[in-house]
Amino acid sequence: MRLSAIFAIVGTFALAAVLCLVAASFTVRVIEDNARHSVRSELDKEGMTWTEVDADGLQVFLAGSAPSEAKRFAALTVAGRIVDAARVIDQMLVEDSAEIAPPRFSVEILRNDHGISLIGLVPAAMDREAFTEQLATIADEAEVIDLLESADYPVAGSWDSAIDYALRALAQLPRAKISVDSGRVAIITMADSPEEKVALERDLRRRVPSNLRVSVNVSAPRPVITPFTLRFLIEDGEARFDACSADTPEAQRRILNAARQAGLEGDVDCIIGLGVPTPEWGEAAALAIAALSDLGGGSITFADADIALIAPQGTEEAKFDDVVGGLNSDLPDVFALKAVLPPPETEGAPVIPEFVATLSPEGLVQLRGKLGSQRLRDTVDSFAKARFRSDAIYNRTRMVEGLPGDWPVRVLTGLEALGFLAHGAVVVTPTQLSVTGKTGRKEAGAQIAGLLAEKLGEASQFDIDVEYQEALDPVAGLPTPEECIAQIEAIQGDRKINFEPGSATIDGNGAAIMNDIADILDTCGEIRIEIGGHTDSQGREEMNEELSQARANAVLDALRARRVLTSSFTAKGYGESTPIAGNDTEEGREANRRIEFKLIKAEPLPDPENSGLESLEEEGQEEEASGAGEEGSGDEQN
């Protein structure tokens, strides 16, 4: 082989090696740049601008000082989403953490006949030896079990006062639970009689130091009442108790309030005792007293779970059926009601059986009148709950015998017809079925007529008086977006969505206003709304902005929990940036802490004057007049 051919071959291989080296170097540089830029971009999106990113081959290095260990781990997680986590090299530091907050010191002291037990955490500086000696003296010869732990942290000055007061109280309480915190003592104990209870509470509260908050809960034994009895009467317009029993103070208040609304005057001794047949005793007694008041007289007698109601002489049968049916429906299942209607003094005309169903504008359905059996009553109740809201049915029907054979069909058909109305009533008798009310359906009258003819027969007698109202139409009656926002503002004018101090948790009173706002939004359809959170100027601006954003998100979540469609809603925290009052007074700061609902309006279409369309038209007209313009080009510009 010639020498020149050898050189050519060697040169070719050398050139190929150089090209490979250059390509490999370029590829490595591209991989490093891509990895560096991708990780840097993702970290910036997450707000981790404190990180430093570098790449060497396939490895990605993270450096910088993380605000906390959690932030450092979060940065590693973000980088691990872009490249393989095994390729991420951690070179980050963590800033020094703030001093750990002192623990909450507290002691639970339990004393009974067997001795005293201690559990909790106390400061190391506390004189444990003297404390134990005092407990041993109080316990006399009983055992003292010490399960206390200690921690070497400073504690508020009221800790010693709380411990001293707890020991003095323990010395006179043979059975008690005492909870001690710095500045607060809670005592739970028992007394042998109501008189001792009053004296003990007075004595414990008299000796409270000025720097302590003390709560005292003293219980006394209650008598056993058997049978558990209540008897209430209304005679000649005068209301009175022959016997009154209750199981709790709340039940006692409920019973007495119902009695006073029924006409009771003066003070009454309603005994609180043991032996109640059900915790719903107070509710049942209040319902029965209210029913007796509706009848205008008579008596109601409870003996455990058996109830006897006797109406006054001359009560109308329709009214009796209405009241007794409602009471029977409202009473808890455990109670058995026996109602007696004394016969009239003179026989009158025969009573025509009747069934009436009414639908209120709020969606509440009331059923009253006569049904032939318990099975039919259950069927009617189930049908109404399926057709309307299950929690909106008030069944006051009463079972009687001797109704027509087609009565079940007529009653159920009437309920089905009621479903076409926004509000109204259906009255069923053996010979007539009438439907009256308002509706948001234009074809409701024709649909009801067809239903009644199909179910009852074309020759049956029925009367339909149904009026269409546009405001009730689910489509035509929808409020405008501006009206929705105005309704929400009206609600917030009287009430306010408040949060627990320093948090995004809506307080206990916020559920009611959130329910009302959700009801409005359910009728508004899909509109774009911004939920804005605002704070006062106390605290750091950054923290206020974060808190306002969290509170706006909490309101949005509360609406979602109430099944409001929130896909077009946004939540934004403004912090202290948009006050509506001065922050130099408590009233002003309270006004600035608020949630606002704002309508997000669509972007307006371009104004022809500003968009240049008119000038284009003028140019097209000039071109057409001069013969130089093309007919199609002017249309395209417009």
Residue, then its C-alpha position, 0 to 999 in steps of 0.5 A: m500500500r502506498l504511503s499516501a493512502i495510509f496518510a489519507i486513512v489516518g487523516t480521515f480517522a483523525l478528522a472523525a475523532v475531532l468531529c466526535l469530540v466537538a459534537a460530544s462537547f456541544t451535546v454536553r453543553v446543551i444538556e447542561d444548559n437545558a437542565r440548568h434553565s429548566v430547574r431554574s425556571e421551575l424554582d422561580k415559579e415556586g418562589m424559591t429565588w434564593t436557590e442557586v442552580d448549576a449543572d455539570g454533565l448530567q448532575v444538577f447542583l443546588a446551592g444557597s441558604a434555605p429559610s427552613e429545612a422544609k423549604r430546602f426539601a421543597a427545592l429538592t422536590v421541585a428539581g426532582r420533577i425536572v430531572d432524575a432525583a438521583r442527579v440532583i446534588d444538594q449543596m444548600l444550607v439552612e438558615d438558623s431557626a428561631e428560638i423554640a417557643p416555650p412549652r405550655f405548662s399545665v397540671e391536671i389534679l384528680r382527687n377521689d377516695h383513693g388519693i390524688s393523681l397528678i399529670g402534666l408539665v411544670p417548669a423546672a424552677m418550680d419547688r416540687e418538694a414543697f408542692t408534694e408536701q402540701l399534696a401529702t398533707i391534703a391527701d392525709e394518708a391516701e396515696v399521691i401519684d406524681l406523673l409530672e414532667s418538667a422543662d427548663y423554660p421561663v413561665a408567666g408570673s401567674w403560674d404560682s398564683a394558679i398553683d396556690y389557688a388550686l391547692r387551697a381549693l383541693a383542700q376542701l374538695p374530697r372529689a374533684k378535677i382541677s386543671v391548672d394553666s398559667g393564669r387559669v384554673a378550671i374546677i369540676t366537682m360534686a356537692d351532696s345537695p343543691e344548697e351545698k352546691v350554691a355555698l361551694e360555688r360562692d366560696l370558691r369564687r370569693r377567694v379568686p386572686s385578681n390575676l386569675r381566671v377561674s371556672v367552677n362547675v359543681s354538680a348536685p345529685r338529681p331525684v329519680i322520677t318514676p314515671f317521668t310525668l308532665r300534665f298541662l291544661i288549658e281550661d277557661g282560658e287559664a293555663r297551668f301545670d298539674a305536674c312538670s318534669a324535665d331531664t336538663p335545664e335546657a329541656q326545662r327552659r324549653i318546656l316553660n317557654a312553650a307553656r308561657q306562649a300558651g298562656l301560662e303566668g307566674d313562676v312554676d316549679c318544673i323538677i329536673g330529675l333522672g329517669v327520662p325515657t328519651p333525651e328528646w323529652g323537652e322537645a316532645a313536651a314543647l310540641a304537645i303544649a304548642a298543639l294544645s294551645d293551637l286547639g285552644g284548650g284541653s289537656i296533655t298528659f305524659a307518663d314516660a313515653d305515653i301521651a294522652l291529648i284530650a281536646p276541648q268540647g266543641t273542637e272542629e273535626a278539621k282543626f282537630d285532625d290538623v293539629v293532631g296529625g301535625l303533632n303525631s308527625d313531629l313527635p320523636d318515634v319513641f312517643a305514642l300519642k292517643a288523641v281524643l275528640p269529645p263528641p259534639e253536643t248536637e249532631g250536625a251535617p256529615v263531614i266531607p273527607e278532605f286532603v290538602a297539600t300546600l307548597s310555600p314559596e320557600g319550598l315547604v310542603q304541608l300535608r293535612g287531612k285524612l288518609g285511610s291507613q298507615r301504609l297510605r300515610d307512609t306512601v304519601d310521605s315517601f312520595a312527597k319527599a321524593r318529589f320535593r325536598s326530604d327536609a321540607i315535608y310537614n306531614r299532618t295527616r290523620m288516619v280514618e276509616g270509611l274513605p272512598g276506594d279511589w282515595p289513594v289515587r286521588v291523593l297521589t295524583g294531587l301531589e304530582a300536580l302540585g309539583f308543577l307549581a312554584h307555590g300553591a295548593v291542591v285540595v282533594t275531596p271524593t268528588q273534586l280535585s282543585v289545583t291553584g297557585k303560581t308557576g314558572r312553567k308556561e305549559a303547566g296548566a295544560q300539563i296538569a290537565g293532561l295528568l288529571a285526565e289520564k289518572l282520574g279519567e276524562a269525566s272526573q271533575f277537577d278545577i285548575d287555576v294556575e297563573y304563569q309568572e315570569a319571575l318564577d321562570p327558572v330561566a326568564g326569572l334569573p337575576t342579572p349578575e349585577e343584581c346577584i352582587a347587590q343581593i350579596e352586598a345587602i346580606q353583608g350590610d347587616r352581617k359580616i363573614n368573620f374569622e378566628p383571630g389571625s387565622a383563615t378559619i371562618d368563625g362559628n357564626g359564619a355558617a349562616i351567612m355562607n348558607d345565605i350567600a350560597d342560596i343567592l349564587d345558586t339562583c345566579g347561574e354561571i357568572r364571573i366573581e372575584i372573592g377579595g380578602h382584605t385585612d387591616s394594617q396591623g402586622r407585616e404587609e407580606m403576612n397580611e397579604e398571605l392571610s387575606q389570600a388564605r381567607a379568600n380561599a376559605v370562603l371559596d372552599a366554603l361555597r364549594a362545600r355548599r355545592v355552588l358551582t365555582s369554576s368561574f370564581t377567583a379568590k384574591g388576597y389584597g392584604e392591607s392595600t385597599p382600606i375603606a376606613g382609617n386603621d387608627t381606630e378599632e372600628g376602622r380596622e374592623a371595617n377593613r377586615r372584610i370579604e368582598f364579592k366583585l363582578i368580573k365583567a367581560e372586556p368591552l369590544p373595541d370602540p369603532e372610533n378607536s379601532g380605526l374602522e371608520s378611517l378604513e371605511e373612508e379610505g375604501q370609499e375614496e378608492e371606490a370614488s376614484g376608481a382605484g379601489e377594489e370592491g373586495s378589499g374594502d369588505e375584507q378590511n371591515 
